[in-house]
Amino acid sequence: MATALLVPGIAQAKTTLVEVQETSHAVLHNLEALGLDVTHEGETRTELMLHGPEDKQILEDAGYAYKVLIEDMEGANDAYLDSEDDHQERAERGIAPLSTLPTGRVAYRTLTDVNAELQQLAATYPDRVKLFELSKTSLLGKTIYGVEVSHNVATAGAKPSFLLSGAHHAREWPTVEFTLEFVWDLLLNDKPGDDASALLEKGKLIAVPVVNPDGYDLSRSMQNEQKRKNCRIAAGVIPTLADCTLAANVNRGIDLNRNYLPFWGGPGSSSSATASNTRGEAPGSEPEIQGMIDLLNKSNVTVAINNHTPDQRLLRAPSSSNEPDVVADEVAYEALLQRLSKNLPGWAAGPWTDVYYEASSTAEQQAYYAYGAFGFTPEATPGFSGTQTFHPPYQNVIDNYLGTGTRYANQTMRGLYYDAFAAATEADKHSVLTGTAPAGTTLTLSKSTTLDTSSTVWTTGQPAEVRAFPNTIAQSITVPATGRFEWHVNPSVRPSQYNATHLDESYTLVCSAPDGTVLERTTLKIKRGELANRSLCTTGNVGGTVPATLSLTLGVPATFGAFVPGVAREYDASTKADVISTAGSATLSVSDADTVNTGKLVNGAFALAQPLRAAASSPAAGAGSALAAVGGSANPTPLLTWTAPVSNDPATVAFKQAIAAGDPLRTGTYSKTLTFTLSTTNP
């Protein structure tokens, strides 16, 4: 049974339920803009929860007439919640029936239940479940746990990922249940030929059941049942549990689904400390959201569902009027929304701005504008009002997960998640990088960008302005023993925050040895639905092995012979390169990983004054580019391009080194190890 562990001597605040005899979309937007807690939209009335005298004053000052439905909501749900908890205890002892959920649960989990269950999952299924912690703890120091679920989960980093999260808003208990039940659903149905097994083979589920553990713990333990936000009381100050439970602070905190980076400070968020949609002092100011952003930055999440209750909708970006009406991936994004919405017949489905109120710096905006991932918010367990609005009796969780019962017949969150996970694994909805590299090497994709806020006032008395906040993606995989890899990633080209175009961006792709030595650094530009093939970490002095479709074999290293001091002269050297390519096109390039004396021959601490120049030719490709200085890893020098398949094409790579009469020469050997790369974007 869940009991309230109240802080001694702390008075519990009163939450009042009222109704307003207004139902228009404009009124709803205005109430949200005022920061009031709109909890139910009916055909003839709108319900609000007033969390203290500030809310009451705001409503009255706005001129809305209202009627009090419940003066004090505290304890109104105790009877049914206690009964469900008793049933759960008896079910666990085997003296009461289980439900039809994967776990058979009949009552809401506590935070302690959730954390213990996640650890149980990792211990029970070590080959398929990996427990992790977000990089940040909550404001009150609670660890935020999640799990990765996949076949061979320890080596599943290259698979496309589906992110499922719950309890951004504390009182929305069903979101926690749905997330955990889906984890169990996949594992219990992981049998050959079943959908679950196919999904776990092709992709990876990342589940974070409780994003807001402080708020959820207070709500579920009935200390503040209707709490929505986290425990932030004052900007930059870490609160205590006593601070968070004070009656005066009952409606303070940050709405974590208004604290992501893109469009922060825009419509549908508030700077008021007591508003239900308080956005925080800055984008990503809250540690819970910092942890979620860090998770996204290191994970190749291609589809994300951010669960909420209770408004019978399936939402996608745009979520605010500051965004483009038509986003860069409008056709693909809308098609996926319509596909997913078939699991929720009768629910409004569309952009927030079309079928709901406005909201800025949401989880969908982070997913789409930072990574190009498709994000969605289902508003589940609809049909209740008053004290049961956000967490109705548990039978409704069972019915809405399975799509059973009279209220939720065929409206299945389970079906939604299975379809979304399937979409996350489909290559046409993201990008794929394949190729070869030495076994055990680490491949890292990274990209540093900025995300713009909305135009907002940062300093009182100063004009509104848009500010850019940095965001860095860094994702890595280890090349398996076969030397071949297939890495599912999001496109490098990113949706614009201002129009229906993509920003022309590239990843930095680094290949590193097991000891961390960088062997190759290059760039990768890739669009949604594209496949790129790369042969990586092939150094010039040892030749290299490339995929079946590409082969590059180098001959004896080039040598210039003896350099004569004091004599102006150009020296020539060459080497051979045998090329096999079955690709539609391929390019041979050369680069120098040395960042100090890039493109120059060195002799210990001494370097030649003139750059090393290179050019190449072959019977199939003809004469390549003119002699050019050898570039660095980030700007390799192209030598030859083949526009059709070739077999054993003998390329000649020519080098020229100029030495002026006044150039100083040190006794010894000048040399440089260069990296030759044969690559294709048309395999």
Residue, then its C-alpha position, 0 to 999 in steps of 0.5 A: m500500500a502506498t502511504a504518504l511519508l510526510v515531512p514532520g511539521i510541514a503543512q500540506a497545501k490545498t488544491t481546488l478543482v473548479e470549472v469554467q463555463e468556456t470551451s472555445h479553443a481561444v479560451l483554452h489557449n488563454l488559460e494555458a498562456l496564463g499558466l493555469d493548470v487546465t485538466h479537462e476539456g469537455e463539450t460544455r465546460t473546462e476544468l482547472m486545478l487551482h494550486g493555491p491563492e496565486d492561481k485563484q487570483i490569476l483566474e479572477d483577474a482574467g475575468y473568468a467566472y468559475k464554480v468550485l467543484i471540489e474545495d480540497m482534492e487531498g485524499a479524494n482518491d485514497a479509497y480506490l488507490d488503497s484498494e488497488d494496492d491491497h489487490q496488488e499485495r494479494a496478487e503477489r502472494g497468489i491469493a488474488p487474480l492478476s491482470t492481463l498486462p504482461t506483468g499481471r499488475v493491478a496497481y500503480r508502481t511506486l518509485t521504489d517499485v520502478n527502480a527495483e524492477l529495472q534492476q530485476l530486468a537487467a539481472t534476469y535478462p543480462d544478454r538483452v537488458k542493460l541498466f543505465e543511469l542518466s548523466k545527472t541526478s534529479l534536483l533532490g539527488k535521485t538517480i534517474y534509471g533507464v534500460e536498453v533492450s535488444h538482442n546482444v544488448a552489450t554490442a547493440g550500439a549500431k542499431p537504430s533506437f526507439l526511445l520511450s519515456g514516462a513521467h515528465h509530468a509527475r502525476e501522469w502515473p499511467t505513463v510509467e506503467f505503459t513504459l515498463e509494461f512494454v519492456w516486459d512485453l518485448l521480453l516475454n514475447d521474444k520468440p522466433g517468428d514473433d514481432a518482438s523478436a524481430l524488433l529486438e534483432k534489428g533495433k534497440l529500445i531505450a526506456v526511461p520510465v520516470v524522467n521526473p523522479d522527485g515529482y513522481d515520488l511526491s505524487r505517487s506517495m500522496q504527499n502532493e498527488q496532483k504535482r506536475k513539475n519538478c522540485r525547483i523553487a528558486a533559480g539556481v538553488i538546490p531545494t530540500l524535500a522540506d522545501c518541495t513539500l511546503a504548502a507555499n511551494v505546492n505549485r512551484g517547480i519547472d515543467l520539464n516538457r518546457n525546458y528542452l533547447p529549441f524554441w525555449g521561452g516561446p508560446g505555451s510556456s511561462s516565466s511565472a514561478t507558479a504557472s503549470n508550464t513554467r519553463g525554467e531560467a534557461p534552456g536545459s536548466e533542469p538536471e533531469i532534462q540535461g540528463m535526457i539531452d545527454l542521453l539523446n546526444k550519445s544515442n542513435v534514437t530515430v523515433a521517440i515517444n514521450n508519454h503523457t495523459p489525459d487528452q486523447r491525442l497523438l501529437r507531433a511537431p510543430s508544437s508552437s507557432n514559432e515553428p514552420d507550419v510545414v517542416a522540412d520532413e513534412v511528408a515523411y513525418e505526417a505519414l508516420l503520424q497517420r500510420l501510428s494513429k491507426n492504433l488510436p482510432g477516434w483520437a485527434a492526431g496532428p501537430w500540437t498547433d492544429v489539434y491542441y494548445e501551444a507548447s515550446s521547448t518540448a521533447e518533440q522539438q528536441a528530437y526533431y530539430a536537434y537530431g532529425a528524429f521523429g518525436f510524438t506525444p500520445e495523451a493517454t487514458p482519456g475520459f476522466s475528470g476531477t481527481q482522476t484526470f491524470h491517473p484514473p483507476y488502474q483498470n483503465v491502464i490495463d484497457n488502454y495498454l491492450g485496447t480492451g474494455t468499453r472505453y478503450a476498445n481497439q485504442t491500444m498503446r501496445g500497438l502504438y509502441y510496436d509500430a513506432f519501434a518498427a518504424a525506428t528500425e526502417a532505413d528509409k526513415h533515417s540513414v545508414l553507414t556501412g563499410t569496413a575498418p580494422a576489428g576493434t577500432t572505434l568509430t565516432l560520429s560527432k557534430s557540434t551545432t546550436l539550437d535557437t530559442s524563441s525571441t524572449v526577454w532575458t533581462t527586464g527592460q531589455p528587448a526580446e532576442v533569440r539566443a543560440f545554445p550549443n548542442t554536441i552529438a557524439q556517438s561511437i561503436t566498436v568495429p566487430a571481429t569481422g571488420r565490417f560494420e552497419w551503423h544506423v544513424n540520423p541524417s547529418v543534414r538537420p531540419s531548419q527551425y525557420n523554414a521547410t529546408h535542411l541545414d547543410e551539415s556534416y558529421t565528423l567521422v573519426c576512426s581510432a585505435p583501441d589505445g585511442t590513437v586517431l587513425e583517420r578523421t574525415t567527414l560524412k554528409i548523409k541524408r534521410g534514406e541514404l546509405a553511405n559506404r566507407s573503407l576506414c583507417t587504411t594507411g598508405n605505408v601498409g596498404g589496406t583491406v576494404p569491403a568486397t565492393l572496394s579494394l585499394t592495394l599500394g605498391v612500394p613506398a615512394t622515395f625521392g632519393a637524396f636531397v642536395p642542400g643549397v640547390a634549387r630543384e624539384y624532386d619526383a617520386s611515385t608509387k603504384a596503387d591497384v584499385i578494384s571497385t564495383a561501385g557506381s562511382a569511387t574517389l581516391s584521396v590522400s591526407d596527412a593526419d599530422t596537425v603540426n606540419t600538415g602536408k610537409l615531410v619531416n625529419g625529427a623536429f625539422a620540416l621541409a619548407q615547401p609542401l609535398r604535392a601529389a597527383a594521380s592517373s590511371p588507364a580507367a580514370g585518366a588524368g586526375s586533378a592537377l598537382a596539389a598540396v597534400g591536405g589534412s585529415a579534415n580536408p583530404t586532397p582528391l586524386l582520382t575519380w572513377t565514374a564506373p566499376v573497375s577491376n585491377d586498375p593500376a593507378t600511378v600516384a606521383f609526388k613532387q617536392a620543391i626545395a629552394a636554394g635557401d631552404p635549410l636541410r637537416t642531416g637524416t631522412y625526411s618522410k611522412t606517413l600518409t593516409f590513402t582513402l578509397s570511398t564511395t557514396n554510390p555503392 
